[in-house]
Amino acid sequence: MGAIIGLALLSTALAYVIFFRILRRAGSTNLSLVTLLIPVSALLLGVLFLGEVVEPHHLVGMGLIGSGLVILDGRLWRLGRVAFGF
């Protein structure tokens, strides 16, 4: 019973409270961008705990995901517009 209550309170209720606070602060678009980090974190956890090997195409994929996040974020684009006037 204690495990079920612990799962209900900590893993579900607390997680949703945190999720909706982040949603309110960051917005739905920014919150959904976190899902793009799942493959990167899965790869890094596999390397760290399972001894998997990082191959060149993994690095290319992580670079594409990272550059996509930078583009979607827009801060770098706004900084370029301010600095260079375009």
C-alpha positions as CSV (number, residue, x, y, z in Angstrom):
1,M,0.0,0.0,0.0
2,G,2.8,2.4,0.8
3,A,4.4,1.8,-2.6
4,I,1.1,2.6,-4.4
5,I,0.6,5.7,-2.3
6,G,4.1,6.8,-3.0
7,L,3.7,6.2,-6.7
8,A,0.4,8.1,-6.7
9,L,1.6,11.1,-4.8
10,L,5.2,11.5,-6.0
11,S,5.3,10.0,-9.4
12,T,1.9,11.2,-10.6
13,A,0.5,14.1,-8.6
14,L,3.8,15.9,-8.0
15,A,4.9,15.4,-11.6
16,Y,1.7,16.9,-12.9
17,V,2.0,19.9,-10.6
18,I,5.5,20.5,-11.8
19,F,4.4,19.9,-15.5
20,F,1.6,22.5,-15.3
21,R,3.8,25.1,-13.6
22,I,6.4,24.7,-16.3
23,L,3.5,24.9,-18.9
24,R,2.3,28.1,-17.4
25,R,5.7,29.7,-17.3
26,A,7.3,28.5,-20.6
27,G,4.3,27.9,-22.8
28,S,3.1,24.8,-24.7
29,T,5.5,25.2,-27.6
30,N,8.6,25.4,-25.4
31,L,7.4,22.6,-23.2
32,S,6.9,20.3,-26.2
33,L,10.4,20.9,-27.4
34,V,11.7,18.9,-24.5
35,T,10.5,15.7,-26.3
36,L,13.3,16.3,-28.8
37,L,15.8,15.7,-26.0
38,I,14.6,12.2,-25.3
39,P,16.8,10.5,-28.1
40,V,19.9,12.4,-26.9
41,S,19.4,11.5,-23.3
42,A,18.6,7.9,-24.2
43,L,21.9,7.7,-26.1
44,L,23.9,9.3,-23.4
45,L,22.4,7.1,-20.7
46,G,23.1,4.0,-22.9
47,V,26.7,5.1,-23.2
48,L,27.0,5.8,-19.5
49,F,25.2,2.7,-18.0
50,L,25.2,0.1,-20.8
51,G,28.6,0.7,-22.4
52,E,27.1,1.5,-25.8
53,V,29.4,3.0,-28.4
54,V,28.7,6.5,-29.9
55,E,29.1,6.3,-33.6
56,P,29.5,9.3,-36.0
57,H,25.9,9.2,-37.2
58,H,24.8,9.5,-33.5
59,L,26.8,12.7,-33.2
60,V,25.3,14.0,-36.5
61,G,21.8,13.3,-35.1
62,M,22.6,15.1,-31.8
63,G,23.9,18.0,-33.8
64,L,20.8,18.2,-35.9
65,I,18.6,18.1,-32.8
66,G,20.7,20.7,-31.1
67,S,20.7,23.1,-34.1
68,G,16.9,22.6,-34.5
69,L,16.4,23.5,-30.9
70,V,18.5,26.6,-31.3
71,I,16.6,27.6,-34.4
72,L,13.2,27.0,-32.8
73,D,14.2,28.9,-29.7
74,G,14.7,32.1,-31.6
75,R,17.0,33.9,-29.2
76,L,20.1,33.5,-31.4
77,W,18.1,34.9,-34.4
78,R,17.0,37.9,-32.3
79,L,20.5,38.5,-31.2
80,G,21.8,38.4,-34.8
81,R,19.1,40.9,-35.8
82,V,20.0,43.3,-33.1
83,A,23.8,43.0,-33.6
84,F,23.8,43.0,-37.4
85,G,20.6,44.9,-38.1
86,F,18.8,42.3,-40.2
